[in-house]
Structure formats: structure tokens, C-alpha cells
Amino acid sequence: MLVLCAAVVGAGFYVSSRFQAAGKPSTVATSAAASAPATGGGCAYQPSGSPATRPVGTPSTSDIPRSGQQKVTITTNQGVVEFTMDTAKAPCAAHSFTFLAGKKFYDNTPCHRLLVTGAYMLQCGDPSGTGTGGPGYQYASENLPTGQTPPYPAGTVAIANAASPDTNGSQFFLVYKDSSFDGPNYPVLGQITRGLDVLLKIAAGGTSGPQQDTPNTKVQIASVTVS
């Protein structure tokens, strides 16, 4: 897996050395359709070139849910964050996230990266906690916030990647304050509905480390559930 890091320089990113990620996405309306999503054509989950940090296999490539929404609950040692995952706009990302959550890929893993200056997010989804790990596969970018200002408003949940198309994997980030990154490169997965205060509390603890992006407040995911 391509391993990049981003440190904020002005309004953009300087690419250095951990996995790139980078907020509210386009409004995610509630809908009864979330309980019975339609299914459609496949998504391609291709080998990433790096072994899975926690081997759980690869999502199916057919019968992908393509309508409605799903509720995601992230339980951490700092509190609970919930978001509405947009199955209609980001079906391949949502299908991958649901698969990994169901395989407990995210359980008992840290959130390894926090940005508190210039852009504002908490990044999770690498079981190794180094920022270099992933599921062993990657998939195409979708639901990019092109033309939206700011691209990643507070409350956005998005998929981290190597800041180049179709390099999406397991890592994701939670935006707690309006942010612009180095272009709309990161697929928007959904909208936070609960727990923004948890993220603000974590951010208030500040950062340290060589890249000044390691959370001083340890964040450990206990479980991720999708319903």
C-alpha cells in the first residue's frame, strides 16, 4: 500500500511520510429507504500491493446495496460517535466499510492521527496504529465533494487514501471543523449525527510526535457496528 503522510501547509497538504487523508458533506437526508437498500452492479476491490494488516478477506463484488442509508456506531474509550452512511452516493465505500465492520476489522484498534491546525480531523482504521496499514485491497473513488465550499464541512466522515484516485482502503477520518484539504480527493462516506463533542474533546488534548499529528489523548475503538 502506498504510504503517505500529510502535514498542513497553508490551505493544502505537504506530502511527507504516513497514510494520506485529509467538514459536513452534502446534506444527507434521512429516509425510510435505509432499512431496505436496493442492490445493483458490482464494485471492484483490487489487491493494493500490500498485505492486509488484519486479514479478513475481500468484500463481495456483486449485489452491492445502492440506495438509502445505514447507521454506524463507533464506540471508543473516549465516547460514542455515530454517523449516517450514505449507501446511495458511496455504495462501494459503504459496502467495504460494512464488510470490514462485520469482520471486526476495526475492533480494538487506535485512531492514530489528529489534525488541529489548518485542517481538522481524527483518522482511524489502521489496526497497526502506524498509519501504514490497510485491508489488502483498494477500490475506486466516488462521491467526491467537487464544487462544494468547503469541501469537507464539520461532521463529514470520509475515506482516507493516498491522495490519488482509486487508492481507498480501510482508513477513514472524522472531520470536527470545516476543512479543505489538497483538493476533493477523499470519498465522502456520511454525516456525523452524534459525538462531535467527543471529537472536540480529543482535539482539545492536542498533538505530539515527529509529524505533530499523534493525538495526545489516546483514542481506542472498541467496536464498530452497522445497522
N, C-alpha and C positions, 0 to 999 in steps of 0.2 A: 504494500500500500504506500502511495506517495505520502510522505510525512512532511508537513509544513507547519510553520508557526506564524502567527500574525501579531505584530506589535503595532499599535495605532500611531500613525504619523499624520497629523492634520485630520482631514476627513477620510483618509483612506487607510490602507494596510501596508505595512512593510513586511514582506515575506522573509522569514528567517528560518526557524527550525522546530515547531510542533504542529499538530494537525489543524488545518485552517477551519475557521468558522467565521463565523464572523469573528419598542418595537411593537405593535398590533398589526397583523396582516389585514388585507381587505376584509371588511366586515364579514364575520361568519355567522349567518343567521341560524337560529335554532329551527329544527324541523323534525316532524314525526317520522320522516323517511329514514332517519338514522337507525331506527330499530329494524329496518328491513332493507339494507342496501342492495341495489341491483348489482349484477355481476356482468363482466364483459371480457374482452380480449386480454391476452397475456401481457406481462411485464418481463423484460429481460434482466435477469440477475446474473451478471458475468463475473468470473473469477477476478479478484482485484490484483492478483500477483503476490499477495502476502497471505500467510496462513491466518486462519481465524484465531483471535486472542482467546476466545472461548468457543470451541467448535460445537455448533448446534445444527449444522446443515444449511440448506438454502430454501427460501420460500418457494411455493408452487408458482408456476408461470401461467396458470390458467384460472378461470373463474375468479377473477380479481374483483372485489366489491368496488363499484364505481358511482355510488350515489349516497346521499345522506352524510351523517356524521357519527363519530364514536367518541365516547367519554374515556379519557385516560387519567388515571390516578397514579401519581408518583409519590410514594411515601419515603421520606428521608428522615435522618436523625434531627434535622432542623425544622421539620414540619411537612405538611402535605401541599403539593402543587397539583392542581387539576387543570386539564385543558380539553377543549373540543377539537378533535382531529377531523380535518376536512377530507373525508373519503372521496368526495366527488371531484375536488380540484387537484388532489395529490394522491391518486389511487395507488401508484406504485410505492411511494414513500410510506403511505399508511399501511399497505399490505406488509411491507418489510418490517415496519415498527411493530405491528400486531404479532407477526411471526416471532420476532425476537423477544417480545414481552412474554408471549406464551411459552417460549422455551426457557424462560428465566435468565436470559442473557444479561439483562440489566440488574438483576437482583444482587445485592451485596457488592455494589461497585461504587467507586467515588465519582464525584464531579470534580474534574481535575483543573479546570481553567475558569478564571474570572476576569472580566474586563471592567474597569471602573473609571477610565479616563478616555474621553473621545468617542467611545462606543461602550455599550453596557449590556453584558450578557454573562450567564453562567453556562458552561459547557460540560456535558456529561456523555456517557455512552461508550466509554472505553474501559473494559474490565481491568486492563493493566494499570490504569491510572496515569499512564505516561503521556497520553495524547497521541500515541502512535498506533494504537490497536484498532481492530475492526472485526467484522464478521467473516472476512474472507471473500466477500463478493461486493460488487458495486452495481449501481443502476443509474438510469438516465435522470437528468434534472427535469423538474416540472413545477408548475405554479410559482414561477419566479415573479417577484413584485415589480415588474417593469413598468416604469412611468408613475410609480407611487412615491409620494414625498411625505415623510421619509420612507425609505424602502422597508424598514423594519421598526414600526412603532412599538411602544411599550406593550407587552402582552403577547408578542409574537413567539411562536415555537417554530424553529426552522432546523433543517438538516445541515450539519457541517460537512464540508468537503475540502478538496484541495484547491478551491477557487478556480476550478476549470470544469467544463461541462462533464456530466455523467460519471463523476467520481464520488457519488454519495454512498454512505455506508451506514454504520450504526450510530455514529456520534450525532448529537443534536444539541441545540442551545436554546436557552430561555432568556428572552430579552425583557429587562425590567425598566428600561427607559428608552425613549425614542433614539434610534441609532441608524447611521448609514455606514456601510462597510465599503469594500472596494468594488462596488457595483452590485447589482441584484443577482448574485451568483448562487444564493442558497435557497433551496426549495422551502416554501412556507408550508408547514405541516398543520398548523392550527392556531388557536387562540386561548390564552390562559383565562380561566374563569374563576380560579381560586388560588391563593398562595402568592400573589405578587408581594405581599408584606413579608413573606418568608424570604424571597429573593432580595428584597431591600435590606433585610436584616443581615443576610450573608454579605451583601455588598458593603455594608457599613463596617464590616470587620476588616476590609482592605485586603491587600495582596502582598506577596513577597516572592522570593525565588529569582533565578537568573533572568527570567523574562518579565518579572514583576506581574505575573498572571496566575500565581498559585494562591488559591483562597486561604487567607489566614484562619477563617472559620471552616473547620473540616466538614465536608458535606458527603454523606454516605447514603446511597439509595438502598433502601431495604427491599422494596418491591415496586414493580410497575404492572398495573393491570389495565386492560382494555375491555370496555363493555359497550 
